[in-house]
Every structure is written in structure tokens, then in C-alpha cells.
Amino acid sequence: MNQNPGLNTQADIKENVLAGIVGAFLFALAGGALWFGLYMVGFIASISGLVGAICAIKGYTVFAKKESVKGIVISVIMALLVMVIAWYFCLAYDVYDAYKLWFEEGEVDFTVTFFEAVRGAHLFLTDPEIGPAYFKDLALGLLFCIIGGGSYVVNKIKNAKAAKAIPVAPMAQDAEDEQDDFNYAETEQTKSDDNQE
């Protein structure tokens, strides 16, 4: 039983898995938005997979009110899902942009809306000139996402080992010594008072 009812430890808190899933998904969206934003300005967007994993784990912890191995696994899965969605939206944007360019150059006689591009972007992945490059980007993003989750787990294990390595007994002994010193001083004061009487 907890000696101090005002202080809750991680073991005392009930994990809310459903809320944690929602939190992981919402926080992973930061990584997805970063992927899309970096892609739009021409940077390697796959690095944002790492950010997505870390954000998802934090989101799970905030919403579930507890950190657990199950939560980390769920968070990484949510981050992977969001990274795939962000990757697909980048592909759809490229399709949308390509149709706009083709229309301006007279290669096609129509344009597509972004939502039409989202519905049909998967068809471009079968093209041997287009598909491999996009799948490479996706693979890198997912790899970084897994690395992000893995690095978080490794850091947590290191911190837990470091916390266990800190000796607790000497601190308790110091407190006992201070109490003994106080009791000795109190006893001496009582003797002094008795002698004065």
C-alpha cells in the first residue's frame, strides 16, 4: 500500500489504453505534418518518422496517464500508420501537381482536384519509373519511425538501470544518524535541565 496517499506512483495509476491510442494517433500527426511539410520544400522527409514515433509515445503517455511496453508498441504502430498516410498524401500531391503541369503544357485536356488525386494516386505506384522511388522514401520513413521507438525504449532502459544503481540505503542511514543526533541532544538538554533544578 502507498505510504503517502497524496503521491501516486506509475503502478497506482490505471492505464487507459483507448485514450492512449487516440493520444498516440493525434501526437503522431505532428510527425505526419512534418513529413508533408518537409516534402513540399524538397527535403528528405523520412527523418520525420523519428519525430512521429517520439511524439506518438508522448501522446500515449499523456492520454493513457501511464507509460508501458504495450503503450510504446501501440505508439509505434500509430506512428507507422500516420507516416504511411503522410507518404500517400505526398504522392497524391505530386499527382495533382503533375496533372496541373501536363494541362498547362497541353499534354492532357483536364486537371484533377487534390481529392481526385488522393483517390487515384495508388495507380501511379505501378509505374516502374515512379513506384520504386516512392517506396524507397516510405521504407526510409518507416525505418526512422522504428528507430525512434527503439531509441526511446533504449533510453528508458538506461534510465531505469541508472535509477536502480543509485544506493538508497546510505540516505536512510544518514536520516537515522540525524535522528540519533537529535535524540542525543534532546537527552543532554533534559539532563542539563534536571541538574539545574
N, C-alpha and C positions, 0 to 999 in steps of 0.2 A: 504494500500500500504506500502511496505517496506520503512522505512525512510532512510535506508542506502543501496543503491543498490549494494554495494560491499559484503554485508553479506547476504547469503541465509539461510533461516530457513528451517526446515523439511517441513513446509506447502508449501513453494515455489517450492520445488523440485518435479518433476513429477516422479511417481513410474513406473519403467519398470518391469512389472510382469514377462514377458517371460525371460528376462535376470536374474531376481531374482530366477526363477525356476532352471535355469541352474546353477547358483551360489550355490543354496542350495544343489543341487544334487552333484556337484563337491566337495564342502566342506564336505558334509556328507560322502563322500568316505573315508575321514580320519578316521571317526568312524568305517566304514566297514573294512578298512585295519587294524585298531587296534583290532577289533573283531577277524579277521582271525589270526593275529599275536599272540594275547594272547591265542587263542585256540590251536595254533600249539605248544606253550610251556607249555600247560597244566593249564593255569589259567582260572578263571571264566571270560569268555569273555563278558557276558551280561552287565557288567558295562560300556562297551564301547558304549552302546546305549545312555547313558547320554552325552558322548563326541560327538557322532554323531549328536544329537539334537542341542547342543550348536554350533557346527561347521556349521550345516546347516543354522541356524538362522543368523549367522555371514556372511555366503556366500550369503544368500539372500540380506542382508542389503548392502553388498559391491557391488553386481552386480545390484541390483534394484535401488541403490542410495537413498533408503528410507526405514525406518522401519515402519511396520504397523501390525495390528492384522491379516490381510489377509496374510501377509508375514510370520508371525510366524506359522500360521496354515499350509501354504504350506510347510514351512521348516520342520515342524514335520512330515508331510506326506512323504516328500522326505527322511528324516532320517529313518522313519519306513521302507520304501521301500528298502533302502540300507542295513539296518540291516537284513531284510529277505534274501536279496541276499547274504550277508556275511555268514549268518547262513547256507544257502543252499550250498555254496561253502565249508564250513567246513564239512558238511555231505558228499559231493562228495569226498572230500579229504580222509575222513575215508573209504569210499567205495573203492577208489583207493588203499589205504594203505592195506585194508583187503584182496583185491584180490592179491596183491603182496605177502603178508604173506601166504595166502592159497596156492598160486602157489609154494612157497618155501617149504611148508610142504607137498606138494603133494595132497592136498585136491581138487584142480582144475587143469586142464591141460592148462589153459590160463591165461593171465593177461589182464587188461584193461588199456587204457590210461586215463589220467585225464579227457579229454573231453568226453570220453565214460562214465566215472563215473558221470560227470555232467548230461549227458542225461538220465541216468538210476537211479540216486540216489533216486529219489522220490519213487521208488518201495520198497526200504528198510523201508520206513516210515510205511508201513502196517504191518511190523513185530511187534508183541506185546512186544518183548524184546528190540527193538531198538527205535521204534516210540515215546513212552512216554518220554524217556529221552531227545530226541532231541526237542520235542515240549515244554518241560519244559524250556530248555535253550532259545528257541525262545520267549516264554512268558515272561521270566525274562528280556531278552534284550529289548523287546518292552515296557515293563513296565518302565524300566530305561530310555528309549527314551522319553516316555511321561512325566516322572518325570523331565527329563532335560528341556523339553519345558515348562512345568508348572513352574519350579523354575525360569526360565528366565522371564516369564510373571510376577510372583510374585515380583521379584526383580525390574522390570521396574515400576510396580505399586507403590512399596515402594519409589523408587527414585522420581517418579513424585509427590507423596504426600509430600515428604520432600522438593522438589523444590518449591511447592506451599506454604508450611509453612514458607518459608523464607520471612520476611517482606521486601517489596520493597520500600514502602513509606518513611521510615526513611532515606534511602540512598538518595532519591530525595530531602528530606528536608535538609540534610547535604549539598548537592550541592547548593541549594538555599541560605542557610546560608553563604556558602563560597562566592557566588556571591555578596550577600548583603555586606559582609565584604570588598570585593574588591571595590565595588561601593562606600562604605563609605570612604575607604582610598583614592580613587581617588578624591572624592569630597573634602576631607580635604586637599589634596595636591593642588587642584585648588584654594581653599580659601587661602592657605598659599602663593601661587604664586601671587594672586591678592593683598594681603596685602603687599607684598614686593615691588610691583610696586608703 
